[in-house]
Amino acid sequence: MKFFDLDLAGLETWCLQHDLPKFTAKQLRNWVWKHGVLDPEHMTNVSAKARLAMQEHLTLHESAVITEQLASDGTQKLLTAWPKPDQSQTLPILDTSRATECVMIPTESRRTACVSSQIGCPVGCKFCATGLGGHDGNLTAGQIVEQVHRLSHLGGGRITNLVFMGMGEPLANYQAVTDAIRRLHEPDAAGLGARRMTISTVGLPPAIRKLLEFEIPVKLALSLHAPTDDLRRELIPWAAYSTIDDLLDACSAWFDRTGREITLEYVLLAGVNDQPEHAHALVDVVRRLRGSVNLLRWNEVDGLPFQRPTDEAVIRFQRVLKQNNINAIIRKSRGRDIAAACGQLKHESKHSA
């Protein structure tokens, strides 16, 4: 059994199945989440019987860290390998071709975990590194939770915020993502509040509408990246399956249900979508929705034919939005020097087979 696959009730059931008292579950969670202890022998207030059961029947981290990098701005990135999904051995064989990256972004007031939901990405955005290697499957809820746990014990304090802005399209792995959020929301696990968790999606209207019934009202970010359907379809292959009108309708229903404003994410590509006419067209889109805009400069990816926009172009674009009373923030790129910024995450390494 895998520790991070279990919510509190599931861990209590596991304890009862191994003839352990239910309160052992909270003891184990306290050691794992609060203290970062993974070796049962160091869990000093846990019975010898419980420690033995853990060693024999409970897997804690199922991944292995291939590389760990620290950026000049304090951002940290992990590349982790996962076992094959059909692995049945007690000690799984890790597959370095099934690797994902996750990132911890620190500021003075928060430590944000940016996690992956899939191995690679099926969306294939033309400006993003993640989709270059294709899509090799979904992560489980436990694997998503494990990323947060790993990032929370890199040093510097507990994780305060969570964003599904790593590898993959979260709403294409809906069940695992929502199950992971439920576990991370539990107070004796990561204890993350709904307002501190954000799902970023390229826009799947049926999945957004399904999210209306999710009991934890997390925040929602829509990766728009273009103000017209024609341009958006050039940049995002999956945009062929829905229109901006479809997305706005679904996002409006989200706002009506939750009262949470939508964040529109817009990656600026020099000469492609960063001109004044694009900004004015974006004004017309945003006015139809209760939300704000995050402007992101494109982060360089080897082999892709795009350019990072100039500061002048970004400020000019933002000015158009602000002059039309739209809240537009220029988001700082974090971790660029270790390829940990938005659009730079990959699932390959020099160690991959």
Secondary structure as GFF3:
##gff-version 3
##sequence-region A 1 353
A	DSSP	three_ten_helix	3	5	.	.	.	ID=ss1
A	DSSP	alpha_helix	8	17	.	.	.	ID=ss2
A	DSSP	alpha_helix	23	29	.	.	.	ID=ss3
A	DSSP	pi_helix	30	34	.	.	.	ID=ss4
A	DSSP	three_ten_helix	40	42	.	.	.	ID=ss5
A	DSSP	alpha_helix	48	57	.	.	.	ID=ss6
A	DSSP	beta_strand	64	70	.	.	.	ID=ss7
A	DSSP	beta_strand	76	83	.	.	.	ID=ss8
A	DSSP	beta_strand	94	106	.	.	.	ID=ss9
A	DSSP	beta_strand	111	114	.	.	.	ID=ss10
A	DSSP	beta_strand	118	120	.	.	.	ID=ss11
A	DSSP	three_ten_helix	130	133	.	.	.	ID=ss12
A	DSSP	beta_strand	135	138	.	.	.	ID=ss13
A	DSSP	alpha_helix	141	152	.	.	.	ID=ss14
A	DSSP	beta_strand	161	164	.	.	.	ID=ss15
A	DSSP	three_ten_helix	170	173	.	.	.	ID=ss16
A	DSSP	alpha_helix	174	185	.	.	.	ID=ss17
A	DSSP	three_ten_helix	194	196	.	.	.	ID=ss18
A	DSSP	beta_strand	197	201	.	.	.	ID=ss19
A	DSSP	alpha_helix	205	211	.	.	.	ID=ss20
A	DSSP	beta_strand	219	223	.	.	.	ID=ss21
A	DSSP	alpha_helix	229	235	.	.	.	ID=ss22
A	DSSP	three_ten_helix	237	241	.	.	.	ID=ss23
A	DSSP	alpha_helix	244	258	.	.	.	ID=ss24
A	DSSP	beta_strand	262	268	.	.	.	ID=ss25
A	DSSP	alpha_helix	276	286	.	.	.	ID=ss26
A	DSSP	beta_strand	291	297	.	.	.	ID=ss27
A	DSSP	alpha_helix	311	323	.	.	.	ID=ss28
A	DSSP	beta_strand	328	331	.	.	.	ID=ss29
A	DSSP	three_ten_helix	336	338	.	.	.	ID=ss30
###
